[in-house]
Amino acid sequence: RRPSNQMAYSFWKSSHFEQWTMEKADLLRGRAEDLKTYSEEEYQKIIIFFCNMMQSIAQDTSSNNATKIRMQVVATSSLYFKRFYIRRSFKDVDPFLMAPTCLMLAAKVEEFGALSTNKMSNGVNTYVKKMGLLVDLSPLRVGSLLEAEFILIEIEILDCCLICFQPYRPLKQLFQDLREQSSQFKDLETLEASAVKIINDSIRTDLSIIYPPHVIAIGAFQLAVIMHNREKDFLNWFADLQVEMDKILDVVQTMTNLYKVWKTAEDKETMKALFDRMRKPNPNPPPQQQQQQQQLQ
């Protein structure tokens, strides 16, 4: 279960920080196999595609249920997805199988509840058709989803480090402090709504792997301030911050770059070309891998 606020447990003592916060160079090393096939920008387009897919499935599932799936669930699922493919390549496990698996696991960890495997499978099919792609989804069976969840949790992929810290709570605290500190800041609701949307969008980047949640929250706030031409209003506030501003600026730059890349990540022909180049998982693994699989059974 997620620890309560009263417990002496924080991001700085978590497995998220100790095991799953890394430098950009570490990310590149982890993705080296897939970066033989794709450029860094092309790789990001694939990540954007699957994060969009998970969010779309969550929204469709919410529209059919009484309980709405919180964006926190989608954010956690996207982090699981990116973590998995730091340790493994796309040819090891089909990302069209792993994306709904990550969403299913995140729903449990974030205490939303179990999601239907059938709905997950149907959700992937619906999204792929909506995007106009011809992709082989034959591995997307109920049994395969459950097997993939086992791989995600147990085979030292996530090291059972399932609790993820997201920027939503630090952002909420930031705006609460702004309201308490001074009445000079006007129309904070508009800025907060924009910052939340930026954080929602940021799940398509590596920010949650590189920076602590509060840095992402401040970066989202600064970008919202820039978007609304409110820099003068908060100039002194940012100047008084006891954080490394180069990290905040990197968050802003990363999000600015994301919006440029995102435009082509939703283009049918662009994505078709990328998926055509994606190496498929080997249905007949080499003897050494077969032996490892047998040991896990």
C-alpha positions as CSV (number, residue, x, y, z in Angstrom):
1,R,0.0,0.0,0.0
2,R,1.0,3.6,-0.5
3,P,2.6,5.0,2.7
4,S,0.6,7.6,4.6
5,N,1.8,11.2,5.0
6,Q,2.5,10.4,8.7
7,M,4.9,7.7,7.9
8,A,8.7,8.4,7.9
9,Y,8.9,7.6,4.2
10,S,9.8,9.9,1.4
11,F,11.0,10.1,-2.1
12,W,14.6,10.3,-0.8
13,K,14.3,7.0,1.0
14,S,12.4,5.3,-1.8
15,S,13.5,2.7,-4.4
16,H,12.3,5.3,-7.0
17,F,15.2,7.5,-5.9
18,E,17.8,5.0,-4.9
19,Q,17.4,2.6,-7.8
20,W,15.4,4.3,-10.5
21,T,16.8,7.8,-10.8
22,M,19.5,8.0,-13.3
23,E,21.6,10.2,-15.6
24,K,20.8,10.6,-19.3
25,A,23.9,8.7,-20.1
26,D,22.5,5.7,-18.2
27,L,19.3,5.9,-20.2
28,L,21.2,5.7,-23.4
29,R,23.2,2.7,-22.3
30,G,20.1,0.9,-21.2
31,R,18.4,1.6,-24.6
32,A,21.6,0.8,-26.6
33,E,20.0,-2.2,-28.3
34,D,17.0,-0.3,-29.6
35,L,19.1,2.7,-30.5
36,K,20.8,0.6,-33.0
37,T,17.5,0.7,-34.9
38,Y,16.2,4.1,-34.0
39,S,17.5,7.6,-33.4
40,E,16.8,9.2,-30.0
41,E,14.0,11.2,-31.5
42,E,12.5,8.2,-33.2
43,Y,12.7,6.3,-29.9
44,Q,10.9,9.2,-28.2
45,K,8.1,9.0,-30.8
46,I,7.6,5.3,-29.9
47,I,7.4,6.2,-26.2
48,I,4.9,9.0,-27.0
49,F,2.8,6.6,-29.0
50,F,2.5,4.0,-26.2
51,C,1.9,6.6,-23.5
52,N,-0.9,8.0,-25.7
53,M,-2.2,4.5,-26.0
54,M,-2.2,3.9,-22.2
55,Q,-4.0,7.2,-21.6
56,S,-6.5,6.5,-24.3
57,I,-7.3,3.1,-22.9
58,A,-7.7,4.6,-19.4
59,Q,-10.0,7.3,-20.7
60,D,-12.1,4.8,-22.6
61,T,-12.3,2.5,-19.6
62,S,-13.3,5.4,-17.4
63,S,-16.1,6.3,-19.7
64,N,-17.6,2.8,-19.3
65,N,-17.1,2.7,-15.5
66,A,-18.6,4.6,-12.6
67,T,-15.1,5.3,-11.3
68,K,-12.7,7.5,-13.3
69,I,-9.1,6.2,-13.7
70,R,-6.9,8.9,-12.2
71,M,-4.1,10.4,-14.3
72,Q,-1.7,9.2,-11.5
73,V,-2.4,5.6,-12.7
74,V,-1.5,6.5,-16.2
75,A,1.6,8.3,-15.1
76,T,2.7,5.3,-13.1
77,S,2.0,2.9,-15.9
78,S,4.1,5.0,-18.3
79,L,7.0,5.0,-15.8
80,Y,6.8,1.2,-15.6
81,F,6.9,1.0,-19.4
82,K,9.9,3.2,-19.7
83,R,11.7,1.4,-16.9
84,F,11.1,-2.0,-18.5
85,Y,12.6,-0.9,-21.8
86,I,15.6,0.4,-20.1
87,R,16.3,-3.1,-18.9
88,R,15.0,-4.9,-22.1
89,S,14.6,-4.0,-25.7
90,F,11.5,-4.0,-27.9
91,K,12.5,-7.3,-29.4
92,D,12.4,-9.0,-26.0
93,V,8.7,-8.3,-25.3
94,D,6.2,-6.8,-27.7
95,P,5.5,-3.3,-26.5
96,F,1.9,-3.7,-27.7
97,L,1.6,-6.4,-25.0
98,M,3.7,-4.6,-22.3
99,A,1.8,-1.2,-22.5
100,P,-1.6,-2.6,-21.3
101,T,0.2,-4.8,-18.8
102,C,1.8,-1.7,-17.3
103,L,-1.6,-0.1,-17.1
104,M,-3.1,-3.1,-15.3
105,L,-0.3,-3.3,-12.8
106,A,-0.4,0.5,-12.1
107,A,-4.1,0.3,-11.4
108,K,-3.4,-2.2,-8.7
109,V,-0.5,-0.4,-7.2
110,E,-2.3,2.9,-7.2
111,E,-5.2,1.2,-5.4
112,F,-7.7,1.8,-8.3
113,G,-8.4,-1.9,-8.6
114,A,-8.1,-4.7,-11.1
115,L,-8.7,-3.8,-14.8
116,S,-10.3,-6.3,-17.1
117,T,-7.8,-8.1,-19.3
118,N,-10.4,-8.3,-22.0
119,K,-10.9,-4.5,-21.9
120,M,-7.2,-4.0,-22.0
121,S,-6.9,-6.2,-25.1
122,N,-9.9,-4.5,-26.8
123,G,-8.5,-1.1,-25.8
124,V,-5.3,-1.8,-27.7
125,N,-7.2,-3.0,-30.8
126,T,-9.4,0.1,-30.7
127,Y,-6.5,2.5,-30.4
128,V,-4.4,0.8,-33.2
129,K,-7.4,0.9,-35.5
130,K,-8.0,4.6,-34.6
131,M,-4.4,5.3,-35.5
132,G,-4.9,3.5,-38.8
133,L,-2.0,1.1,-38.2
134,L,-1.7,-2.5,-39.4
135,V,0.0,-4.2,-36.5
136,D,0.1,-7.9,-35.6
137,L,-1.7,-8.1,-32.2
138,S,-1.9,-11.9,-32.1
139,P,0.3,-12.0,-28.9
140,L,-2.3,-9.9,-27.1
141,R,-4.2,-12.7,-25.3
142,V,-5.5,-12.8,-21.8
143,G,-2.9,-15.4,-20.8
144,S,-0.1,-13.4,-22.4
145,L,-1.1,-10.3,-20.4
146,L,-0.9,-12.2,-17.1
147,E,2.5,-13.7,-18.1
148,A,3.7,-10.3,-19.0
149,E,2.6,-8.9,-15.6
150,F,4.6,-11.7,-14.0
151,I,7.7,-10.7,-16.0
152,L,7.2,-7.1,-15.2
153,I,7.1,-7.7,-11.5
154,E,9.2,-10.8,-10.8
155,I,12.1,-11.2,-13.2
156,E,14.2,-8.5,-11.8
157,I,12.9,-6.0,-14.3
158,L,11.5,-3.6,-11.7
159,D,13.1,-5.3,-8.7
160,C,9.6,-5.1,-7.2
161,C,10.1,-1.4,-6.9
162,L,6.5,-0.6,-7.6
163,I,5.8,2.6,-5.6
164,C,6.3,5.6,-7.9
165,F,6.4,9.3,-6.9
166,Q,4.7,11.7,-9.3
167,P,4.9,15.5,-9.4
168,Y,1.1,16.0,-8.8
169,R,1.4,16.3,-5.0
170,P,4.4,18.7,-5.0
171,L,2.6,20.8,-7.5
172,K,-0.5,21.0,-5.3
173,Q,1.6,21.9,-2.3
174,L,3.4,24.6,-4.4
175,F,0.1,26.3,-5.2
176,Q,-1.2,26.0,-1.7
177,D,2.0,27.7,-0.5
178,L,1.5,30.5,-3.1
179,R,-2.0,31.1,-1.9
180,E,-0.9,31.2,1.7
181,Q,2.2,33.4,1.2
182,S,0.7,36.3,-0.6
183,S,-2.5,37.7,-2.0
184,Q,-0.5,39.5,-4.8
185,F,-0.6,36.4,-7.1
186,K,-3.8,36.6,-9.2
187,D,-5.6,33.9,-11.2
188,L,-3.6,31.0,-9.8
189,E,-6.4,28.6,-10.8
190,T,-5.5,29.1,-14.5
191,L,-1.8,28.6,-13.9
192,E,-2.5,25.5,-11.8
193,A,-4.7,24.0,-14.5
194,S,-2.0,24.6,-17.1
195,A,0.7,23.2,-14.9
196,V,-1.3,20.0,-14.3
197,K,-1.8,19.5,-18.0
198,I,2.0,20.0,-18.5
199,I,2.7,17.3,-15.9
200,N,0.1,15.0,-17.6
201,D,2.1,15.6,-20.9
202,S,5.4,15.0,-19.2
203,I,4.8,11.3,-18.8
204,R,5.9,11.0,-22.4
205,T,9.4,12.2,-21.5
206,D,12.2,10.8,-19.2
207,L,11.8,13.5,-16.7
208,S,10.4,11.2,-14.0
209,I,13.5,9.0,-14.3
210,I,16.0,11.8,-14.2
211,Y,14.6,14.4,-11.7
212,P,12.8,14.3,-8.4
213,P,9.0,15.1,-8.5
214,H,9.4,18.6,-7.0
215,V,11.8,19.6,-9.7
216,I,9.3,18.5,-12.4
217,A,6.5,20.3,-10.6
218,I,8.4,23.6,-10.4
219,G,9.5,23.2,-14.1
220,A,5.8,22.7,-15.1
221,F,4.8,25.7,-13.1
222,Q,7.5,27.9,-14.8
223,L,6.4,26.7,-18.2
224,A,2.8,27.5,-17.3
225,V,4.0,31.0,-16.2
226,I,5.8,31.5,-19.5
227,M,2.8,30.3,-21.6
228,H,0.6,32.8,-19.9
229,N,3.1,35.7,-20.1
230,R,3.3,36.0,-16.3
231,E,7.1,35.9,-15.9
232,K,7.2,39.4,-14.3
233,D,4.6,38.4,-11.6
234,F,6.8,35.5,-10.4
235,L,10.3,36.8,-11.0
236,N,11.2,37.3,-7.4
237,W,9.5,34.1,-6.4
238,F,11.7,32.1,-8.7
239,A,14.8,34.1,-7.7
240,D,14.2,33.1,-4.0
241,L,13.9,29.3,-4.8
242,Q,16.5,27.1,-3.2
243,V,16.8,24.7,-6.1
244,E,19.2,24.3,-9.0
245,M,17.6,26.4,-11.7
246,D,19.6,24.7,-14.4
247,K,17.5,21.6,-13.7
248,I,14.3,23.6,-13.8
249,L,15.3,25.1,-17.1
250,D,16.1,21.6,-18.4
251,V,12.5,20.5,-17.5
252,V,11.1,23.5,-19.4
253,Q,13.4,22.8,-22.4
254,T,12.5,19.1,-22.4
255,M,8.8,19.9,-22.4
256,T,9.2,22.4,-25.2
257,N,11.1,19.8,-27.3
258,L,8.4,17.2,-26.5
259,Y,5.6,19.3,-28.0
260,K,7.7,19.6,-31.2
261,V,8.3,15.9,-31.5
262,W,4.7,15.0,-30.4
263,K,3.3,16.5,-33.6
264,T,4.8,13.8,-35.8
265,A,4.3,11.0,-33.3
266,E,0.6,11.0,-34.1
267,D,1.2,10.8,-37.9
268,K,0.1,7.5,-39.3
269,E,2.8,7.2,-42.0
270,T,5.6,8.2,-39.5
271,M,4.6,5.6,-37.0
272,K,4.0,2.9,-39.5
273,A,7.5,3.3,-40.8
274,L,8.9,3.1,-37.3
275,F,6.9,-0.1,-36.4
276,D,7.9,-1.7,-39.7
277,R,11.5,-1.4,-38.6
278,M,10.9,-2.7,-35.1
279,R,12.4,-6.2,-34.6
280,K,9.8,-8.7,-33.4
281,P,10.3,-10.9,-30.4
282,N,11.8,-14.3,-31.4
283,P,9.1,-17.0,-31.0
284,N,11.9,-19.6,-30.9
285,P,14.6,-18.2,-28.4
286,P,18.1,-19.6,-28.5
287,P,18.9,-22.6,-26.2
288,Q,20.4,-20.5,-23.4
289,Q,17.2,-18.3,-23.3
290,Q,15.0,-21.4,-23.5
291,Q,16.8,-22.8,-20.4
292,Q,16.4,-19.5,-18.5
293,Q,12.7,-19.6,-19.3
294,Q,12.3,-23.2,-18.1
295,Q,14.0,-22.3,-14.9
296,L,11.5,-19.5,-14.3
297,Q,8.5,-21.8,-14.9
